[in-house]
Each structure stands twice: as structure tokens, then as C-alpha cells.
């Protein structure tokens, strides 16, 4: 994972094993002509590496030195072996084939200046062509420590480590720096006294050198890619654990080992769960996880086999730290551990497929942290992230083409991680959790220690697909999801007029979309995937899912796991929100979808959706959006009969009755806002409930007093009037607001009289008038109301926002000189919206 620090990712592949060779002759070396068909973009297969032996000398200065021996397989005669090296001074170069060693010359591509990125290519040119077969390339080199990528020296931490993903191994050692070339590496580190050296595999021995330094030798690795070669040199303390025979160490700077104990306790549990999921043993014989410092341009960690690195602030938390702190450590740790299987044991063949391993690690990491109880976060995090970026207009595709080295860096973006995870989540929902797990295990088993690509994934998925869509359709579906910048919309509708009831699905995508639906009993029983009320299909335009009985309510994207927007046929939203109990993941997804399409819904269904948002959304902004939308609908309704139908639709969301004004312990809720609106617009049930509420909480009283006032009770009017006129009464403004809702035959007369009373402050008068603008008693009479106190002037602007007639607004503005010079553009827009809604309704 690249947005991750690779701590000490030392590619130390040791010295070559050939016999001593005489120094190259002085003067120019006779070499065969350089092959002018040097690789463009990626290395070809004319020369393929088979294993590396690297020795790296770590010094205290600005430079490092090293020697590397690379066993290669030559596919056809060549006079130049092309490989990668960036900013390295390659000194001695020699090539051995069939027992004969020759001095070689380091050359560059003569067309470098014409092809961006080709400067990383170097050629090892021999005097005579090398023949097909095995050979060994031996190089001595020198380079400078890096500050960001390559072989990094973090001097403040007395630490040297590597960061090679995606293509920066070439900055530390000449190599075939392409992820498809997975080979064993034998690494040796020549280090100063008093430090510890580690690499991907366990240390097997060390030699003490005459100058007090040590040469540390590590066991050969199983095949790994160049970007996964890792090493670190530093001084650490360790928090230790074991997973079977695998030793685990969380390595920290001195004095911080206690902070590594949480990760040390969690890592064996995560490895056990991952072994079980992938049906594959932990692939590596040891595991060091190094806490590395924050460096500019780096975030997160790096999943090097056997030597994971994570930024210290992500990895280290106190044992008694908060749940949020621990979740912040558990998720990135789980991500990197998942990479030991998906990314390390099997590795992408090309960088364009980065999403295959980063999306997988993101999905498994989040799920693993949640399953182990280390993350409370529920909801479709991956799909939700992508859909939010889509709404902002900033969503990129999951992958792009990589034609030059810099292109791979651009793929380390949110769409690769969350977008890749979203594609996997959609496929997991389609296949079912067990089928998806088996497909992944099959995929890894078939490509263990090798390279993976989309074809391999498709074959594994097709083998486990219970719907038998076929590999070509699955591939087209995946290619569509990863290439798209927008998500399609899938509409679900019950079709019960034929010989057998069914759910009809239609998609506007240009590719088949994996879609699942839950309905009726499965929605009412959150989390249920019972076959009786769950169906899935790969929808290419349209699909028909037969069901046993006509479904009353349909959830087109349960859990929000599909990478598409859900839509409903007319009446579908009302049926869903009025007859079901959604679990947390369903709720989060449904509320986001309702917010997205709220203003486009038919009026009555919009009221149901708005009430549902107010009641169920955990996002305060979405809840407020629901309440505001409901108030607008009730105000814009052209007559009492229309309002009565809206009120009935809203009450259906609350099982046919008005919602309660308070929680069981007397606190205010957004449901109280809805109850107040229902009472204001004539609902007797809401008014009755308001009579029974006793509270001193002003937030509760805002709703309850307005609801009671709307019934037109004379005694209650007197109670509110006295409070509003008493300037020392702290609840006077709340009383004034409630009086705006007062509605009786002589209500207008009473309010006019009250507004003329000089004991009523301007602030409370403006509050009363603003509330009265939403009172049906005053619809069409705004000018009469505002003219009672023209001195309020601009204080009436907020009140004017509640009008629903543009002509009426202009009459009020014309009658009040204080408003004529004010910027009323937003007020005119707000009133215009209500007026258009009312006109459309009629």
C-alpha cells in the first residue's frame, strides 16, 4: 500500500557468487552495438530476473554503497541487458555466462531525451552478444540517501529505511523494477556497531568486521516484487507477541515500547482471522512492524512481506486509550496485514491493477476491524466515500493507464482504495459472503507467489457465481465499474399482475451491474439474508426476479454495498419508510439516497421521505433538511384537503399516529418538530399529545407551546400573552413564537391587538410575526400583519422568507420603506421556490 511508509524497506540483495575477475582493461571497451530497440514503457521479457543477492553498506554520511548479483534468464541473444537505475553511480559491471566472466559497460538509451521516464533505463552492454540461457549480472553502485522515496535516512530518529512503492527500488539498487518480476532475494546488510538491522526474512548469521561494523545475513525470501524488498537499520525497543511459530515484534523508538502493546495484542487475532478467511497459512516466517516517523509526502504504511511499516501516530496507542484512538490504529493495521496475502503472496502484474490489492486490503481491513470489535463504524464506508465524491464532482475512475513511471504514482488516490473496495463489496453482495470468500481463496491458491490480474479474478468469481452469469459478463461488469466516473441508477418495482409475482429491475448503466434487493420480512429483520426475501442478479439493462409473494416494500441496495444509486417506482419510497425497520447500514444508505433525490420526488412521497429523514437520519444536517422540506410542503399545499393527505402520509411513517414531542426521558427530538408542524396544520392527534407534555426545557416548549396554541384555546392564549409581555420572563420569546401559531375564529383580532401593545418588545414582535407567516390563519394576509409594526423594518426579512406568494412579498416590500434598499435576493428565491411548488401542485 503506497500511501503508507515502508519503513526500512531495504532491498539488500547481496554480492555475486562468481569467481574474482580481472579488472576491465584500460581505455575504451569493445562492445557490441547497443540494441536500439530498448524497451518503451515497461521492460520486456528478453531478459528475466530469477533471483537477487544484494549487499548494502549503510553509512553515517550522505551516501550508501552496495553490490548486487542478479541471476537472469535470457530469452534470445542480446548484446545489452536493460534494467532500471535512478540517480545511481554504477561502477564495476560484469556479466558471467557459461563460466566466462566479461567486463561490461553501462550505457543509457540514446533516445532518452525523447521519451519521458526513459531516463530510469540503463543498459549493461557486453563485448559480444549473450546467448539464450542463464547468466549472472554483477554491479557495484553508490547512491545518496533520500528524504522521501528510495533509501531514506531519517536522521532525527537515527533510522534508515526504504520506501519503494511503486517504482523507487531503482533509486536504491539497479534492478528489474516491475511488479511482475517476483523473485527470491538474499539480503546482507553492512551496518555500524550498536544498531539492529532487519529485513523481510529472519536473520541467519552475522560477521564482525575489522572496523567494528557488522555484516548481517538474512534468509532467502520466497518470491517477492522489487517494491516489496525491505530492510531497516536503527535502535528500537519491542513489544512482542507470537502467532503460532511466527514471532511478532512492534518496534518503536527507545522508551515507547509500552505504546506498541495494543498492536502486539491485536496482531495475532487479526492474523488468525485472515488465515481462516483466505484458507492459507501466514505466508512469512516472522513479522516485524516498525513505527516510523512522519515524513513530508507520506501517509500510512507499507505492507512489505515480513517487515511492515506504519506511521507511529497510527500504530502506537496507549493500552487504556479511547475506543476512537484504538479504531484509528486497528484499521490501518488490519489493512497492512491483509496485504500479506493480497499484495504480497499474490501481487499485481501491472500497476493499472493496483485496485485489485488496495481495494481488497481496504475492504478486508475495515471488515476485520469491525468483526473483532475494534471499530464501531457501521455503514458502506467504501461505496459511501465514492458516492460523496461523485456528488462533489471530484470522483476519478478506479484505475487509469500507466504509460510512464510517473503515471503509477497518480493511482495512489482515494478511488483506488475506496473505489476498489466498493467494487469488491458489490461483488461480495452479489455472490454472497461465502461464495466471495471461496472465490478469493481460489484466486490466491492458483497464483501463490506469482502475479495476478483481472482475468484471474474473473475466473475465480465465475466459478463461485450462483447466478451463472458467466465470465464474459462478469468481466464487462467489473471493467465498467472501474472505468466509470459516475454510478448508475437502478430502479426496483414490484410486478404482481402476471402469472408469478416478481421484482423488476432496470439500470441506466452501459454495463451489467451486480444488484441485490431485500424485501418484506428481510427488511423488517435487519441483517437478514434469508433466500426467501433476498434476490441478486447481474442487471444488463433489465432483469426480472421471481418471488413467492407480491412484495410490499423493497430495499434495492441493502447495506449500500452495491456501486449504484437506488431508485424506486412510484409509491416505493413510502412503502419502504412506513413499513420496515432498517438496520444501521441500511439506514445510512437510504437516508443519503433520499437526500439526493428529495426535491425530485412526487409531493406526497416527498413528505414521507422528509419525515423519515427528520426521524431517522443521524446526520443533523440531513434531519434538518427533512424538517425544512416538510414545513415547505405543508405551507405550499394549496388547500386543507391537500394538507390533510400530507399529514396522513407523514403519520404513516410513525405507524399511523403523530410522533411524540420528547424522548422517554423528556428530551427534545426532531420528531417534536414534526409533531409541532402537524399540529400547526390541523392534526388533532398532535394537538392532543401536546396537552399531555409537561416540561421546563425551552427546546421542548418551543414545539409543545406552538402545538397547543394552534388549537385556539383561550386560556392558553392568555398564558402565552402574559409571558410574552413580561420582559423579565426568560421564556417570553418562546411564548411569542408559540403565539404566532395561535389559530381561532378571533385569533387574528387577538394577534393584531397584541402586536399593537407597546409592552411587547420589537424582538418578540418580530419572532411572533415570523412564526405567524407559517400559520394558515395568516396565509394571504402578510401585508396586514407586517403593517401593524412597520418600525420593525429589516427585522421582518426572516418573516418574509416564510411567504409562498411572490406578489404578496412585493406588496410587503413596497409598503415598508425600510426593506426597499435591502438585498432581498435570497428571500425572493426562497419565496419563489414555495410559489412554484404550490403552482405545480395545483
Secondary structure, 3 states (H helix, E strand, C coil): CCCCECCCCCCCCCCCCCCCCCCCCCCCCCCCCCCCCCCCCCCCCCEEEEEEEEEEECCCCCEEEEEEEEEEEECCCEEEEEEECCCCEEEEEEEEECCEEEECEEEECCCHHHCCCHHHEEEEEEEEEECCEEEEEEEEEEEECECCCEEEEEHHHCEEEEECCCCCHHHCCCECCCCCCCEEEEEEEEECCCCEEEECCCEEEEEECCCCCEEEEECCCCCECHHHCCEEEECCEEEEEEECCEEEEEEECCCCHHHHHHHHHHHHHHHHHHHHHHCCCCCCCEEEEEEECCCCCCCCEECCCCEEEEEHHHHCCCCCCCHHHHHHHHHHHHHHHHHCCECCCEEECCHHHHHHHHHHHHHHHHHHHHHCCCCCCCCCHHHHHHHHHHHCCCCCCCCCCCCCHHHHHCCCCHHHHHHHHHHHHHHHHHHCHHHHHHHHHHHHHHCCCCEECHHHHHHHHHHHCCCCCCHHHHHHHHHHHHHCCCCCEEEEEEECCCCCCEEEEEECCCCCEEEEEEECHHHHCCCCCCHHHEEEEEECCEEEEECCCCCCCEECCHHHCCCCEEEECCCHHHHHHHHCCCCHHHHHHHHHHHHHHHHHCCHHHHHHHHHHHHHHCCCHHHHHHHHHHHHHHHHHCCCHHHHHHHHHHHHHHCCCCCCCCECCCCCECHHHHHHHHHHHCCCHHHHHHHHCCCCCCHHHHHHHHHHHHCCCCHHHHHHHHHHHHCCCCCCHHHHHHHHCCCCCCCHHHHHHHHHHCCCCCHHHHHHHHHHHCCCHHHCCCHHHHHHCCHHHHHHHHHHHCCCCCHHHHHHHHHHCHHHHCCCCHHHHHHHHHHHHHHHHHC
